[in-house]
């Protein structure tokens, strides 16, 4: 299995919680805005469907 070496703050923002990938030294809230998902259109939070919730739980 490959190791993920990309932006870790982006993953935490996508999930909306701290995944503890990088937050050992200082809290994640001081590094990035958790409430807003990553990307150009991240400010518009779309309502997730039931299927989308199942996929997020599976991840």
HUVEN-V55982 format. One line per field, one symbol per residue. ss: DSSP state (2 for helix, 1 for strand, 0 for the rest). A space follows every 50 residues. Layout:
ss=???
//
This chain:
ss=00000002222222200000000000022200000000000000000002 222222220
//
